[in-house]
Amino acid sequence: MSKKVLVVDDEKLIVKGIRFSLEQDGMEVDCAYDGEEALVFAKQKEYDVILLDVMLPRMNGFEVCQQIREFSNMPVIMLTAKGDDMDKILGLEYGADDYITKPFNILEVKARIKAIMRRNTRKASEAEASKTIVFGDLKIDSESRRVFISEKEINLTAKEFDVLELLVLNPNKVYSRENLLNIVWGYDYPGDVRTVDVHIRRLREKIEENPSEPKYVHTKWGVGYYFKN
């Protein structure tokens, strides 16, 4: 399956050169010449990489990158004409994965694109492998959202599952109650942190042999909760 790249630059000769070179490597290339057009493409299609110039008509590259991050994690490489470090920092803060300073060598561009594609392929295979998480006699199937203790299925509510999965995927990391509330329930959730305590208590009653002496979900007094691996 050919890799898809979106090239965004208002300099048509640059776009033409990049497109030709990438197509020689068997990639499928779409081109956009301003920020608004780039967003339209990004919303319509999933790209393996977006090459995004900073200085664009209608909407600059930073704004485009920021808006893309609201709906997608597609890799973005910023193209900047300035050697200014601030541009590079801004690009990464707006959610870019990498940056290349103009004038650039097309071989460097291709090398960076291929490096990001390799990294993403590896991440995808790791994500596939991590759909089933096993810790001792606890097994979590993230895809079917099922939990088993010693091969016996435990029925959790959606939020209980979300809390457990978050803690298990980040073993030994302590989450404050506020943190858990914001991540699992969302920033606009009207409830308070007692919601978290109630769900942790119910979760322990379901997965712990002795809820008062938990094996999995532990309390860091005065801080929050964590999963001990």
N, C-alpha and C positions, 0 to 999 in steps of 0.2 A: 504494500500500500504506500503510495507516494506521500511524502511529507508536505504539509501545506504551510506556506509562508505568506504573510501580508507585509508588503513593503510600502511605507508611508513617507513621502518626501515631496516637496513642491518643486524640486529641481528634476525635471523630466528626464534629463540625460543620465543623472545618477540612478534614478529608478530603472531606466532601460538597461543600464549596465549591470546592475545587481540582478535584475530579472533574468537577463540572458545567462549570466554566470550560474545562477541557482538552477535554472531549467536544464542547463548542461549536466547538472548532477541529478537530474530526474525529479526535481521538486516541482510542486504545483504552486505557482506564484500569482497572487492578486496584488493589484496596485491601487493606492489611493494618494491623492495629491493635496488634501487638506484634512484638518482635524475632524470635521463633521462626517466627511466621507469615510474616514478610517473607522469611526464609531459604528457607522451603518454596517460596514463589512464585518467588524468584530462581533456584532450582535447576531449577524446572520449565519456565521460559520465559525467552527472551532479550528483555530490555527495551532500548529506546533510551535511556531515562533512568530512574533510581530516585530519587525524592524521599524522603529518609530523615530522620526526626526523631531528635534525639540522645537525648532522655529518653523511653525506651520501657519498658513492662513486660517481664519475663522476660529480656530481653537488651538492653543499650543500643545506640544507633545506631553507636557506634564499633566495638563488638564485631561487630555485623552487617556493617558495611562491611569490616572486617578479614577476616571469614570469606568474604564474597563475593569478595574479591580472591584467595582461594586457588583459585577455579575460574573466575573471569570478569573481563573488563575492562569490563563494562557501566558507563557513566557514572553516578556517584553524586553527588547534590547533598544536602548535609547541611542540615537545618533546625534552628536552635538558638534557644532562647528567651532565651539570655543574650547580652549584647553583649560578653561576655568574650573577649578575644583568644585565650586559651588553648584555648577550645573550638574556635575556627576552626583554630588550628595543629594541634591534635590530630586534627581531622577530616581535614585534608589529609595528615597523617602516616600515618593509617590507610588512606589510598588514595582519599579523596574527591576529586572533580574540582572541586568548587565548594561554597560554603556561602551560605545566606541566613539573616539574623537575623530572628526574629519580634519584633514583629508585622510582617508583610510585605504588600506590595501585590501582588495577584494578577497584575497586568500585569508586574511585575518578575519574578515566578516564571516566567511564560510566556516572557518575553524571554530569561531565562537558559537555560531548557529548549531554546528554538529555537536559541540560539547554540551550545549543545553539540551539538545534532543536526546543525547545518550543519557544524561542525568535524569531526564523525565521518564525515559523508558525504564531505567533502573527503579525509579520511585514507583512507577506503575506496577512493576512486578513485585516490589516489596509490599505495596498496598494490597495486592492480590493475596500474597502469602499471609498478610496480617489480618485477613478477614476472620480467621479463627484464632483466638488468643487463648492460650492455656497457661494457667498458673497452678501447679499442684493438681488438686482434684476439681478446680474451678475452670470451666470452659465457656468462652463467650463466642458465639457466632454473630459477627457484626452484620452480616448480610441479612440473615433471617431474624436478627434481633432476639435470639434465644440464649438462655443461660442454663448451664448444667452444673450440678455439684455431684461428683462421683457418678456421672452419667445419668443422674436423675434431673429432669427438667424442673426449673424453678420459674414460676410465673411472676414476672415483674411488670409493673406499670411502665408506660413509655418514659416517664421522667426518672423513675428508679433505674431503668436501663441506661438512660443518658448519663446519669450521675456515675454509675458504676463503670461504664465504658470509658468516660473521661478519666477517671481515677486510675483505672487499669492501664490505659495507654500511656499514662505518665507516672509510673511507679515511683514512690518515695517523694513525689513532689507535693508539697502541702498547699492546698487551696483554701483560702479564707471562705467563710460563708457568703460574703458579698461577691467574691469571685465566682463561686459556683452558681449563685443566683443570676448573675449577669450572663454567664456562659450558657447555662442550661435553660433558664427561663427567659432570658433576654433583658436588655436594659430598660425596656418600657413595661416590664412586669410590675403590676401594682402591689404585689405582696411584699413581705419582709423576710429577713434571714431565718425566721422561725420555720418558714416553709422548708428550708434546707434541712434543718434539724429533724423535722418530722419525717422527711424522705430518707434521711440517713438511718433513723431509728427503724423504720419499716424495712429498709433494705437489709439491715443487720439481722432483723428478726427472720428474714427469709433465707439469707445465705450463710449466716454464722451459726456454728454449732452452739456456741455460748455467746449471745449478743453482748453480754456485759464484759466479756473478755474476748474481743474480736480478733480473728485471725487475719482478716483481709482489710477491712475498712477501719482505720485507726484514727484517733483524735489526737491532734497536737494541741494541748491545752492552751487556751488563750489565742490560738492562731487559726486553726481550721481542721480539715480532714485530709487524709492521704491513704493511698493503697500501698501496703507493705508487700514487696515481692520476696 
